[in-house]
Amino acid sequence: MRHILYYFASLCLAIVSCNDRATEHSDSTSEEKFCLTEQLKKSTTILTVQEQPITEQLTLSGKIEYNENDLVAFRSLLDGVVENVYFELGDPVRKGQVLATIKSVQIQELYQQKLHQQNRIALLEKQVQTKEDLLKDGMISAPEVLETAHELENARFELERILQSLQLYTAIGGGAFQILAPKDGYIIQKSISIGQSITGDSDVLFSISNLKEVWVMVNIYASNLRYVHMGDHVSVRTIAYPNRLYTGKIDKIYNVFDDREHVLKARVVLENQDLRLMPGLSADIIIDKKNNLGSAYAVPHKAIVFSNNKQYIVVYTDDCNLECRKITVIGSNEEYAFIQEKLNADEKVIGSNALLIYEQLNQ
């Protein structure tokens, strides 16, 4: 009997000891539950994820080019020898700024032609007035008046041509003239140097373009033609600034394949106020595909954690209720991954620090 009582007492002590250890383990587990600290929360983005139409994208290659509608290529109308050049490639210039000095006798001839045409116009205006009076009195026929009126019109046209030429030149004496910038912009091409002989048949001496607006020429291969349409909104990203997206739309599709590159070209016009879109830069052009894939929850790529060839998001309910949830991606674009899983109304997704929190939850 004494042995039975001793065994029963030992069993009771063992049960109490096990219960104590279970309680300690439970308390320890509770204490180890991960919660967002105030400091961590300050650097953590908590995102409200919404259901959106599944939008896939097409990325095409292209290049930044000058706006050809805003390009002025300067050729000299006069013969001469270059004495001085006051600009370099890439320089900004203002309309009327002196760009070069040319030694030439033809500038005086241009001024003489101007004076001649002005005198001729004055004479023809008097002749037209006189002939109109004679026509009223029946002393001459209408064709005679029209003939003189046509001469006057041609003289005015020639004077306008001379004046436009003189706007680009200023005589400075000694048989020399200055070439003036025809518009505001940037020197994008330069083929003029001191001592160079120029003629009216010479190649372009320099070109000016206002780089505040540029063209993006898009390469469209035949397999992608069905995805590209006039008016499509696009995003443009350059190699030089990969984190900067410029937005625009396709305003022209050239309906002839380029023989050299075997692509169809499309054009996007972009504002370039900060001058970072430099002609010659390669660019990616991102276009939304039109599809009927339905809708799904759109999760930013930065919120997705890759682990063991699987993809996860960290679902947030409150600071101490976070869950690593496996996801299935059914579509994606530059900004979002569209997931098959659903989220409850009170659930959000961890954006920044997602990997850090994922690792803490899986310790």
C-alpha positions as a Markdown table, in Angstrom:
| # | Residue | x | y | z |
|---|---|---|---|---|
| 1 | Met | 0.0 | 0.0 | 0.0 |
| 2 | Arg | 2.9 | 2.3 | 0.9 |
| 3 | His | 4.4 | 1.6 | -2.6 |
| 4 | Ile | 1.2 | 2.5 | -4.4 |
| 5 | Leu | 0.9 | 5.8 | -2.6 |
| 6 | Tyr | 4.5 | 6.6 | -3.4 |
| 7 | Tyr | 3.9 | 5.9 | -7.1 |
| 8 | Phe | 0.7 | 8.0 | -7.2 |
| 9 | Ala | 2.5 | 10.9 | -5.7 |
| 10 | Ser | 5.4 | 10.7 | -8.1 |
| 11 | Leu | 2.9 | 10.6 | -11.1 |
| 12 | Cys | 1.1 | 13.7 | -9.9 |
| 13 | Leu | 4.4 | 15.6 | -9.6 |
| 14 | Ala | 5.4 | 14.6 | -13.1 |
| 15 | Ile | 2.0 | 15.8 | -14.5 |
| 16 | Val | 2.4 | 19.2 | -12.7 |
| 17 | Ser | 6.0 | 19.5 | -14.0 |
| 18 | Cys | 4.8 | 18.8 | -17.6 |
| 19 | Asn | 2.1 | 21.3 | -17.3 |
| 20 | Asp | 4.5 | 23.9 | -16.0 |
| 21 | Arg | 6.9 | 23.3 | -19.0 |
| 22 | Ala | 4.0 | 23.5 | -21.4 |
| 23 | Thr | 2.9 | 26.8 | -19.9 |
| 24 | Glu | 6.5 | 28.1 | -20.1 |
| 25 | His | 6.7 | 26.9 | -23.8 |
| 26 | Ser | 3.4 | 28.6 | -24.6 |
| 27 | Asp | 4.5 | 31.8 | -22.9 |
| 28 | Ser | 7.8 | 31.6 | -24.7 |
| 29 | Thr | 6.1 | 31.2 | -28.1 |
| 30 | Ser | 3.8 | 34.1 | -27.4 |
| 31 | Glu | 6.7 | 36.3 | -26.5 |
| 32 | Glu | 8.5 | 35.3 | -29.8 |
| 33 | Lys | 5.6 | 36.4 | -32.0 |
| 34 | Phe | 6.8 | 38.9 | -34.6 |
| 35 | Cys | 5.4 | 42.4 | -34.5 |
| 36 | Leu | 6.3 | 45.5 | -36.5 |
| 37 | Thr | 8.3 | 47.9 | -34.2 |
| 38 | Glu | 7.7 | 51.6 | -34.5 |
| 39 | Gln | 11.2 | 52.1 | -36.0 |
| 40 | Leu | 10.7 | 49.4 | -38.6 |
| 41 | Lys | 7.2 | 50.6 | -39.4 |
| 42 | Lys | 8.6 | 54.1 | -40.3 |
| 43 | Ser | 10.6 | 52.6 | -43.2 |
| 44 | Thr | 7.9 | 50.1 | -44.2 |
| 45 | Thr | 5.3 | 50.7 | -46.9 |
| 46 | Ile | 1.9 | 49.1 | -46.2 |
| 47 | Leu | -0.1 | 49.0 | -49.5 |
| 48 | Thr | -3.8 | 48.8 | -50.1 |
| 49 | Val | -4.1 | 46.3 | -53.0 |
| 50 | Gln | -7.0 | 46.6 | -55.4 |
| 51 | Glu | -8.6 | 44.5 | -58.1 |
| 52 | Gln | -7.8 | 45.9 | -61.5 |
| 53 | Pro | -8.1 | 44.9 | -65.2 |
| 54 | Ile | -5.2 | 42.6 | -66.1 |
| 55 | Thr | -3.0 | 44.8 | -68.3 |
| 56 | Glu | 0.0 | 43.2 | -70.1 |
| 57 | Gln | 2.6 | 45.3 | -71.9 |
| 58 | Leu | 4.8 | 45.3 | -75.0 |
| 59 | Thr | 8.3 | 46.8 | -74.9 |
| 60 | Leu | 9.7 | 48.0 | -78.2 |
| 61 | Ser | 13.0 | 49.5 | -79.0 |
| 62 | Gly | 13.6 | 53.0 | -80.3 |
| 63 | Lys | 15.8 | 56.0 | -80.4 |
| 64 | Ile | 15.6 | 59.7 | -79.5 |
| 65 | Glu | 15.8 | 62.0 | -82.5 |
| 66 | Tyr | 15.5 | 65.7 | -83.3 |
| 67 | Asn | 12.1 | 67.2 | -84.0 |
| 68 | Glu | 12.5 | 67.6 | -87.8 |
| 69 | Asn | 9.7 | 70.1 | -87.9 |
| 70 | Asp | 11.7 | 72.4 | -85.7 |
| 71 | Leu | 15.1 | 72.0 | -87.4 |
| 72 | Val | 16.8 | 74.8 | -89.3 |
| 73 | Ala | 19.7 | 73.8 | -91.6 |
| 74 | Phe | 21.8 | 76.9 | -92.6 |
| 75 | Arg | 23.4 | 77.1 | -96.0 |
| 76 | Ser | 25.1 | 80.3 | -97.1 |
| 77 | Leu | 23.6 | 82.2 | -100.1 |
| 78 | Leu | 26.8 | 84.1 | -100.5 |
| 79 | Asp | 30.3 | 83.2 | -101.5 |
| 80 | Gly | 33.2 | 84.0 | -99.2 |
| 81 | Val | 35.9 | 82.9 | -96.8 |
| 82 | Val | 35.3 | 82.2 | -93.1 |
| 83 | Glu | 37.2 | 84.7 | -90.9 |
| 84 | Asn | 35.8 | 83.8 | -87.4 |
| 85 | Val | 33.4 | 81.2 | -85.8 |
| 86 | Tyr | 31.8 | 82.0 | -82.5 |
| 87 | Phe | 30.1 | 78.7 | -81.5 |
| 88 | Glu | 30.7 | 75.0 | -80.8 |
| 89 | Leu | 28.6 | 71.9 | -81.3 |
| 90 | Gly | 26.0 | 71.7 | -78.6 |
| 91 | Asp | 26.0 | 75.4 | -77.7 |
| 92 | Pro | 22.7 | 77.2 | -77.0 |
| 93 | Val | 22.1 | 80.2 | -79.2 |
| 94 | Arg | 19.6 | 83.1 | -79.4 |
| 95 | Lys | 18.0 | 84.5 | -82.5 |
| 96 | Gly | 20.1 | 87.2 | -83.9 |
| 97 | Gln | 23.3 | 86.1 | -82.2 |
| 98 | Val | 26.5 | 86.5 | -84.2 |
| 99 | Leu | 27.7 | 83.0 | -85.2 |
| 100 | Ala | 30.4 | 83.7 | -87.8 |
| 101 | Thr | 32.2 | 86.4 | -89.8 |
| 102 | Ile | 32.6 | 85.9 | -93.6 |
| 103 | Lys | 34.8 | 87.9 | -95.9 |
| 104 | Ser | 32.8 | 88.5 | -99.1 |
| 105 | Val | 32.0 | 91.3 | -101.6 |
| 106 | Gln | 28.6 | 89.8 | -102.3 |
| 107 | Ile | 27.0 | 91.3 | -99.3 |
| 108 | Gln | 27.2 | 94.8 | -100.9 |
| 109 | Glu | 25.6 | 93.3 | -104.0 |
| 110 | Leu | 22.7 | 92.1 | -101.9 |
| 111 | Tyr | 22.1 | 95.5 | -100.4 |
| 112 | Gln | 22.3 | 97.0 | -103.9 |
| 113 | Gln | 19.6 | 94.5 | -105.1 |
| 114 | Lys | 17.5 | 95.5 | -102.1 |
| 115 | Leu | 17.7 | 99.2 | -103.1 |
| 116 | His | 17.0 | 98.4 | -106.8 |
| 117 | Gln | 13.9 | 96.4 | -105.9 |
| 118 | Gln | 12.6 | 99.1 | -103.6 |
| 119 | Asn | 12.9 | 101.7 | -106.3 |
| 120 | Arg | 11.3 | 99.3 | -108.9 |
| 121 | Ile | 8.4 | 98.7 | -106.6 |
| 122 | Ala | 7.8 | 102.4 | -106.0 |
| 123 | Leu | 7.8 | 103.0 | -109.8 |
| 124 | Leu | 5.5 | 100.1 | -110.5 |
| 125 | Glu | 3.0 | 101.2 | -107.8 |
| 126 | Lys | 2.8 | 104.6 | -109.6 |
| 127 | Gln | 2.3 | 102.9 | -113.0 |
| 128 | Val | -0.5 | 100.7 | -111.7 |
| 129 | Gln | -2.3 | 103.8 | -110.2 |
| 130 | Thr | -1.9 | 105.7 | -113.5 |
| 131 | Lys | -3.1 | 102.8 | -115.6 |
| 132 | Glu | -6.1 | 102.2 | -113.3 |
| 133 | Asp | -7.1 | 105.8 | -113.9 |
| 134 | Leu | -6.7 | 105.4 | -117.6 |
| 135 | Leu | -8.8 | 102.2 | -117.5 |
| 136 | Lys | -11.6 | 104.1 | -115.9 |
| 137 | Asp | -11.5 | 106.7 | -118.7 |
| 138 | Gly | -11.5 | 103.9 | -121.3 |
| 139 | Met | -8.1 | 104.9 | -122.7 |
| 140 | Ile | -6.4 | 101.5 | -122.1 |
| 141 | Ser | -7.6 | 97.9 | -121.8 |
| 142 | Ala | -7.7 | 95.8 | -118.6 |
| 143 | Pro | -4.9 | 93.3 | -119.6 |
| 144 | Glu | -2.5 | 96.2 | -119.7 |
| 145 | Val | -3.3 | 97.0 | -116.0 |
| 146 | Leu | -3.0 | 93.3 | -115.0 |
| 147 | Glu | 0.4 | 93.0 | -116.7 |
| 148 | Thr | 1.8 | 95.9 | -114.7 |
| 149 | Ala | 0.1 | 94.6 | -111.5 |
| 150 | His | 1.9 | 91.2 | -112.0 |
| 151 | Glu | 5.2 | 92.9 | -112.4 |
| 152 | Leu | 4.6 | 94.7 | -109.1 |
| 153 | Glu | 3.7 | 91.4 | -107.4 |
| 154 | Asn | 6.9 | 89.8 | -108.6 |
| 155 | Ala | 9.0 | 92.7 | -107.5 |
| 156 | Arg | 7.5 | 92.5 | -104.0 |
| 157 | Phe | 8.2 | 88.8 | -103.9 |
| 158 | Glu | 11.9 | 89.3 | -104.9 |
| 159 | Leu | 12.3 | 92.1 | -102.3 |
| 160 | Glu | 10.9 | 89.8 | -99.6 |
| 161 | Arg | 13.4 | 87.1 | -100.6 |
| 162 | Ile | 16.3 | 89.6 | -100.4 |
| 163 | Leu | 15.1 | 90.9 | -97.0 |
| 164 | Gln | 14.9 | 87.4 | -95.6 |
| 165 | Ser | 18.5 | 86.8 | -96.7 |
| 166 | Leu | 19.6 | 90.0 | -95.2 |
| 167 | Gln | 18.1 | 89.0 | -91.9 |
| 168 | Leu | 20.8 | 86.4 | -91.7 |
| 169 | Tyr | 23.6 | 88.7 | -92.6 |
| 170 | Thr | 24.9 | 92.0 | -91.3 |
| 171 | Ala | 27.5 | 94.0 | -93.3 |
| 172 | Ile | 30.3 | 95.2 | -91.0 |
| 173 | Gly | 32.4 | 97.0 | -93.7 |
| 174 | Gly | 35.6 | 96.0 | -95.4 |
| 175 | Gly | 33.7 | 93.5 | -97.6 |
| 176 | Ala | 32.7 | 91.3 | -94.7 |
| 177 | Phe | 29.4 | 90.2 | -93.1 |
| 178 | Gln | 28.2 | 88.4 | -90.1 |
| 179 | Ile | 26.1 | 85.3 | -90.0 |
| 180 | Leu | 23.3 | 85.6 | -87.4 |
| 181 | Ala | 21.4 | 82.8 | -85.7 |
| 182 | Pro | 18.0 | 82.4 | -87.4 |
| 183 | Lys | 16.2 | 81.2 | -84.3 |
| 184 | Asp | 16.6 | 80.2 | -80.6 |
| 185 | Gly | 17.9 | 76.7 | -80.1 |
| 186 | Tyr | 21.0 | 74.5 | -79.8 |
| 187 | Ile | 23.7 | 73.8 | -82.4 |
| 188 | Ile | 23.2 | 70.2 | -83.3 |
| 189 | Gln | 25.4 | 70.0 | -86.4 |
| 190 | Lys | 28.5 | 72.1 | -87.3 |
| 191 | Ser | 30.5 | 72.0 | -90.6 |
| 192 | Ile | 32.1 | 75.4 | -90.6 |
| 193 | Ser | 35.7 | 76.4 | -89.6 |
| 194 | Ile | 38.1 | 79.4 | -89.9 |
| 195 | Gly | 39.7 | 79.7 | -93.3 |
| 196 | Gln | 37.0 | 77.6 | -95.0 |
| 197 | Ser | 35.7 | 78.7 | -98.5 |
| 198 | Ile | 32.0 | 78.7 | -98.8 |
| 199 | Thr | 29.6 | 79.1 | -101.8 |
| 200 | Gly | 26.0 | 79.0 | -102.5 |
| 201 | Asp | 26.4 | 75.3 | -103.4 |
| 202 | Ser | 28.2 | 74.4 | -100.1 |
| 203 | Asp | 26.9 | 71.8 | -97.7 |
| 204 | Val | 24.9 | 72.8 | -94.6 |
| 205 | Leu | 27.2 | 75.0 | -92.4 |
| 206 | Phe | 25.3 | 74.4 | -89.2 |
| 207 | Ser | 21.9 | 73.2 | -87.9 |
| 208 | Ile | 19.8 | 74.5 | -85.0 |
| 209 | Ser | 17.0 | 72.7 | -83.2 |
| 210 | Asn | 15.0 | 73.6 | -80.1 |
| 211 | Leu | 15.6 | 70.5 | -78.0 |
| 212 | Lys | 12.6 | 71.4 | -75.7 |
| 213 | Glu | 10.6 | 68.9 | -77.8 |
| 214 | Val | 12.0 | 65.7 | -79.3 |
| 215 | Trp | 10.8 | 62.7 | -81.3 |
| 216 | Val | 11.0 | 59.1 | -80.2 |
| 217 | Met | 11.2 | 56.9 | -83.3 |
| 218 | Val | 9.7 | 53.4 | -82.4 |
| 219 | Asn | 10.7 | 50.2 | -84.2 |
| 220 | Ile | 7.7 | 47.9 | -84.8 |
| 221 | Tyr | 8.4 | 44.4 | -86.1 |
| 222 | Ala | 5.7 | 42.7 | -88.2 |
| 223 | Ser | 4.8 | 40.4 | -85.3 |
| 224 | Asn | 3.9 | 43.3 | -83.1 |
| 225 | Leu | 1.9 | 45.4 | -85.6 |
| 226 | Arg | -1.5 | 44.3 | -84.1 |
| 227 | Tyr | -0.6 | 45.8 | -80.7 |
| 228 | Val | 0.3 | 49.3 | -81.9 |
| 229 | His | -2.3 | 51.9 | -82.9 |
| 230 | Met | -2.5 | 55.6 | -83.5 |
| 231 | Gly | -3.1 | 57.5 | -80.3 |
| 232 | Asp | -1.9 | 54.7 | -78.0 |
| 233 | His | -0.5 | 56.0 | -74.7 |
| 234 | Val | 3.1 | 54.9 | -74.1 |
| 235 | Ser | 5.9 | 55.2 | -71.5 |
| 236 | Val | 9.4 | 55.9 | -72.6 |
| 237 | Arg | 12.6 | 54.9 | -70.7 |
| 238 | Thr | 16.1 | 55.7 | -71.8 |
| 239 | Ile | 19.3 | 53.8 | -71.0 |
| 240 | Ala | 20.8 | 56.9 | -69.5 |
| 241 | Tyr | 18.0 | 57.4 | -66.9 |
| 242 | Pro | 16.3 | 54.0 | -66.4 |
| 243 | Asn | 14.3 | 55.0 | -63.4 |
| 244 | Arg | 12.7 | 58.0 | -65.2 |
| 245 | Leu | 9.6 | 57.3 | -67.3 |
| 246 | Tyr | 8.3 | 59.9 | -69.8 |
| 247 | Thr | 4.7 | 59.6 | -71.0 |
| 248 | Gly | 3.3 | 60.4 | -74.4 |
| 249 | Lys | 1.3 | 58.9 | -77.2 |
| 250 | Ile | 1.9 | 57.6 | -80.8 |
| 251 | Asp | 1.0 | 60.5 | -83.1 |
| 252 | Lys | 2.2 | 59.0 | -86.4 |
| 253 | Ile | 2.7 | 55.5 | -87.9 |
| 254 | Tyr | 4.8 | 55.5 | -91.1 |
| 255 | Asn | 3.1 | 53.0 | -93.3 |
| 256 | Val | 6.3 | 51.9 | -95.1 |
| 257 | Phe | 8.8 | 49.4 | -93.8 |
| 258 | Asp | 12.3 | 50.6 | -93.4 |
| 259 | Asp | 14.5 | 48.8 | -95.9 |
| 260 | Arg | 17.6 | 48.8 | -93.7 |
| 261 | Glu | 16.1 | 47.8 | -90.4 |
| 262 | His | 13.1 | 45.9 | -91.7 |
| 263 | Val | 10.7 | 47.6 | -89.2 |
| 264 | Leu | 7.8 | 49.9 | -89.4 |
| 265 | Lys | 8.4 | 53.2 | -87.7 |
| 266 | Ala | 6.1 | 55.1 | -85.3 |
| 267 | Arg | 6.7 | 58.5 | -83.7 |
| 268 | Val | 6.1 | 59.8 | -80.2 |
| 269 | Val | 6.5 | 63.5 | -79.5 |
| 270 | Leu | 7.9 | 64.2 | -76.0 |
| 271 | Glu | 8.5 | 67.4 | -74.0 |
| 272 | Asn | 12.1 | 67.7 | -73.0 |
| 273 | Gln | 12.3 | 70.6 | -70.6 |
| 274 | Asp | 15.2 | 69.2 | -68.6 |
| 275 | Leu | 17.1 | 68.3 | -71.8 |
| 276 | Arg | 17.7 | 64.7 | -70.6 |
| 277 | Leu | 16.2 | 63.2 | -73.7 |
| 278 | Met | 19.4 | 63.6 | -75.9 |
| 279 | Pro | 19.1 | 62.8 | -79.6 |
| 280 | Gly | 20.9 | 59.5 | -80.3 |
| 281 | Leu | 20.0 | 57.9 | -77.0 |
| 282 | Ser | 18.4 | 54.4 | -77.2 |
| 283 | Ala | 15.1 | 54.0 | -75.6 |
| 284 | Asp | 12.5 | 51.4 | -74.5 |
| 285 | Ile | 8.9 | 52.2 | -75.5 |
| 286 | Ile | 6.3 | 50.5 | -73.3 |
| 287 | Ile | 2.8 | 50.0 | -74.7 |
| 288 | Asp | -0.3 | 48.5 | -73.0 |
| 289 | Lys | -1.7 | 45.6 | -74.8 |
| 290 | Lys | -5.5 | 45.5 | -75.4 |
| 291 | Asn | -6.8 | 42.1 | -74.1 |
| 292 | Asn | -9.8 | 40.5 | -72.4 |
| 293 | Leu | -8.1 | 38.7 | -69.5 |
| 294 | Gly | -10.5 | 40.0 | -66.9 |
| 295 | Ser | -9.4 | 41.5 | -63.6 |
| 296 | Ala | -7.3 | 40.4 | -60.6 |
| 297 | Tyr | -5.5 | 41.9 | -57.5 |
| 298 | Ala | -2.6 | 44.0 | -58.7 |
| 299 | Val | 0.5 | 43.7 | -56.5 |
| 300 | Pro | 3.5 | 46.0 | -57.1 |
| 301 | His | 6.6 | 44.0 | -58.0 |
| 302 | Lys | 8.5 | 45.4 | -55.0 |
| 303 | Ala | 6.1 | 43.6 | -52.7 |
| 304 | Ile | 6.8 | 40.1 | -54.1 |
| 305 | Val | 9.3 | 37.9 | -52.3 |
| 306 | Phe | 11.0 | 35.0 | -54.2 |
| 307 | Ser | 12.0 | 32.0 | -52.2 |
| 308 | Asn | 12.7 | 28.4 | -53.3 |
| 309 | Asn | 11.4 | 29.1 | -56.8 |
| 310 | Lys | 8.1 | 30.3 | -55.4 |
| 311 | Gln | 6.6 | 33.7 | -54.9 |
| 312 | Tyr | 5.1 | 35.2 | -51.8 |
| 313 | Ile | 3.6 | 38.3 | -50.4 |
| 314 | Val | 3.5 | 39.4 | -46.8 |
| 315 | Val | -0.1 | 40.1 | -45.8 |
| 316 | Tyr | -0.7 | 42.7 | -43.2 |
| 317 | Thr | -3.8 | 42.9 | -40.9 |
| 318 | Asp | -2.2 | 44.7 | -38.0 |
| 319 | Asp | 1.2 | 45.2 | -36.5 |
| 320 | Cys | 1.2 | 41.8 | -34.9 |
| 321 | Asn | -0.8 | 39.9 | -37.5 |
| 322 | Leu | 1.3 | 39.3 | -40.5 |
| 323 | Glu | 1.3 | 36.3 | -42.8 |
| 324 | Cys | 3.5 | 35.0 | -45.6 |
| 325 | Arg | 1.2 | 33.9 | -48.4 |
| 326 | Lys | 2.1 | 32.0 | -51.5 |
| 327 | Ile | 0.8 | 33.6 | -54.7 |
| 328 | Thr | 0.2 | 32.6 | -58.3 |
| 329 | Val | 1.0 | 35.3 | -60.9 |
| 330 | Ile | -1.4 | 35.2 | -63.9 |
| 331 | Gly | -0.2 | 38.4 | -65.7 |
| 332 | Ser | 2.3 | 41.2 | -65.2 |
| 333 | Asn | 3.4 | 44.6 | -66.6 |
| 334 | Glu | 6.2 | 47.1 | -65.7 |
| 335 | Glu | 4.4 | 48.1 | -62.5 |
| 336 | Tyr | 2.2 | 45.2 | -61.3 |
| 337 | Ala | 2.0 | 41.5 | -61.0 |
| 338 | Phe | -1.7 | 40.3 | -61.2 |
| 339 | Ile | -2.3 | 37.4 | -58.8 |
| 340 | Gln | -4.9 | 34.6 | -58.7 |
| 341 | Glu | -5.4 | 34.8 | -55.0 |
| 342 | Lys | -8.0 | 37.0 | -53.3 |
| 343 | Leu | -7.5 | 39.3 | -50.3 |
| 344 | Asn | -10.0 | 40.2 | -47.6 |
| 345 | Ala | -11.2 | 43.8 | -47.1 |
| 346 | Asp | -9.1 | 44.2 | -44.0 |
| 347 | Glu | -5.9 | 42.8 | -45.5 |
| 348 | Lys | -3.1 | 44.9 | -46.9 |
| 349 | Val | 0.3 | 44.0 | -48.4 |
| 350 | Ile | 3.8 | 44.9 | -47.2 |
| 351 | Gly | 5.7 | 46.9 | -49.9 |
| 352 | Ser | 9.2 | 48.0 | -48.9 |
| 353 | Asn | 11.0 | 45.7 | -46.4 |
| 354 | Ala | 8.9 | 42.7 | -47.6 |
| 355 | Leu | 11.9 | 40.4 | -47.7 |
| 356 | Leu | 13.2 | 41.5 | -44.3 |
| 357 | Ile | 9.7 | 40.8 | -42.7 |
| 358 | Tyr | 9.3 | 37.6 | -44.6 |
| 359 | Glu | 12.6 | 36.3 | -43.2 |
| 360 | Gln | 11.6 | 37.3 | -39.6 |
| 361 | Leu | 8.3 | 35.5 | -40.0 |
| 362 | Asn | 10.1 | 32.3 | -41.2 |
| 363 | Gln | 12.7 | 32.1 | -38.4 |
